[in-house]
Amino acid sequence: MNYEQALAYIHSISWTFTKPGLERIGELCRRLGDPQKHLKFVHVAGTNGKGSFCSMLDSVLRHASYKVGLFTSPYIRDFCERIRVDGENIPKQDLAQIVAYVQPIADAMEDKPTEFELITAIGLEYFKRCACDVVVLEAGMGGRLDSTNIIESALLSVITGISLDHTAYLGDTVEKIAAEKAGIIKEGGSVLYCGNDARVRAVIKEKADQMHATLLDADKSTLTLSRCDLSGCTFDLGAWKNVELSLLGLYQPENAANVLYAVEALRKQGMEIPEDAVYAGLAAARWQARFEKIVQDPLVIFDGAHNPEGIDAAVQSVKYYFGTKKVAVLTGVMRDKDYEYVATRLSEIADRAFCIKPDNPRALDAQEYARVLERRGVQASAHDSVQEAFARAKAFAKESGSVLVCLGSLYMYEQIYALI
């Protein structure tokens, strides 16, 4: 089996009509020899901020000389980004080899695993083969029934924050979603809550008490920014002084603050994480498609915001960096997202919008999206392709001296990056 055949097999599996549960991933892992039982984990769930948190913690732990596995989703440009060891994507030949090993086992199951369950098992098997010291494991959707929750214990469970997203699957209130995310809390373990919603915290606290787990809070009341510009930021948090980040976005210092609390919790678990590794790891952390500056002239920024909380953070960042100056936006959204809210927030920062239909069957039609924006006072045009929209948007930004911000869906990133 080669890499292309491996990907074709992984993507051939549908999950749409499959009943949620841990039975399939449990059976698959048992047939593989339970690779998860050979590993230690930091398990991360939440609505927004998971990927940034995981990438920063991964960088810190690697700088502390640990061999670190990193499991994230979705991928941005390359499928192999989802499974990394020591900062490197799983090699294509290794992915193909493990898929060839897993396929007959999965196919022999009466209730066959879903695509994400299969990817989870492949990642766990790879991390076991690499003898990782610790795996930073990002949950997919939810937590309680997410396939990553096959792990029986964790050095630390982390819930970054919760807002309304995937409501058809997780529930239509933050309390219901919190109950699903809190499902990653392990018996007798520790859970770090990074949000500030009292309703959510109450749900997490109740679950932690049921599991005899310790609830930790990431208190960011002492977080102060001393510098925040388009080259990065510097901040203080309690005893941590002059912490530097190269990641952009006004929300990234908060994500980094959450990592600092995670470091303290992991130290209590016996992990040796020197202070210099924390500073160096945060400074070196990279994460694509989160307020990422991808070209300078004209300035083009891509942000993967696609739900209300993410859009709020992106709009706040645009206002912080560019003040009252309006920007151009290239945008596309999924029909099952709250695109009316997205359009309302974008009207605060955009005077021109270039709309596309992302390459996904759930995507909203570009013309319909343009009409939604027009009703909010934004001059908007619909385009048949990302290539056409980007060319028009880039030319407009250059002629008008505007900044071009691309947001609304991660599915646009690969095509836009290729055009750059």
Stockholm file with secondary structure:
# STOCKHOLM 1.0

chainA/1-420         MNYEQALAYIHSISWTFTKPGLERIGELCRRLGDPQKHLKFVHVAGTNGKGSFCSMLDSVLRHASYKVGLFTSPYIRDFCERIRVDGENIPKQDLAQIVAYVQPIADAMEDKPTEFELITAIGLEYFKRCACDVVVLEAGMGGRLDSTNIIESALLSVITGISLDHTAYLGDTVEKIAAEKAGIIKEGGSVLYCGNDARVRAVIKEKADQMHATLLDADKSTLTLSRCDLSGCTFDLGAWKNVELSLLGLYQPENAANVLYAVEALRKQGMEIPEDAVYAGLAAARWQARFEKIVQDPLVIFDGAHNPEGIDAAVQSVKYYFGTKKVAVLTGVMRDKDYEYVATRLSEIADRAFCIKPDNPRALDAQEYARVLERRGVQASAHDSVQEAFARAKAFAKESGSVLVCLGSLYMYEQIYALI
#=GR chainA/1-420 SS CCHHHHHHHHHTCCCTTCCCCSHHHHHHHHHTTCGGGGCCEEEEECSSSHHHHHHHHHHHHHHTTCCEEEECSSCSSCGGGGEEETTEECCHHHHHHHHHHHHHHHHTCSSCCCHHHHHHHHHHHHHHHTTCSEEEEECSSCSTTSGGGGCSCCSEEEECCCCSCSHHHHCSSHHHHHHHHGGGCCTTCEEEECCCCHHHHHHHHHHHHHTTCEEEECCCTTCEEEEEETTEEEEEETTEEEEEECCCSTTHHHHHHHHHHHHHHHHHTTCCCCHHHHHHHHHHCCCTTSSEEEETTTTEEEECCCSHHHHHHHHHHHHHHHTTCCEEEEECCBTTSCHHHHHHHHTTTEEEEEECCCSSTTBCCHHHHHHHHHTTTCEEEECSSHHHHHHHHHHHHHHHTCCEEEESCGGGHHHHHHHC
#=GC SS_cons         CCHHHHHHHHHTCCCTTCCCCSHHHHHHHHHTTCGGGGCCEEEEECSSSHHHHHHHHHHHHHHTTCCEEEECSSCSSCGGGGEEETTEECCHHHHHHHHHHHHHHHHTCSSCCCHHHHHHHHHHHHHHHTTCSEEEEECSSCSTTSGGGGCSCCSEEEECCCCSCSHHHHCSSHHHHHHHHGGGCCTTCEEEECCCCHHHHHHHHHHHHHTTCEEEECCCTTCEEEEEETTEEEEEETTEEEEEECCCSTTHHHHHHHHHHHHHHHHHTTCCCCHHHHHHHHHHCCCTTSSEEEETTTTEEEECCCSHHHHHHHHHHHHHHHTTCCEEEEECCBTTSCHHHHHHHHTTTEEEEEECCCSSTTBCCHHHHHHHHHTTTCEEEECSSHHHHHHHHHHHHHHHTCCEEEESCGGGHHHHHHHC
//
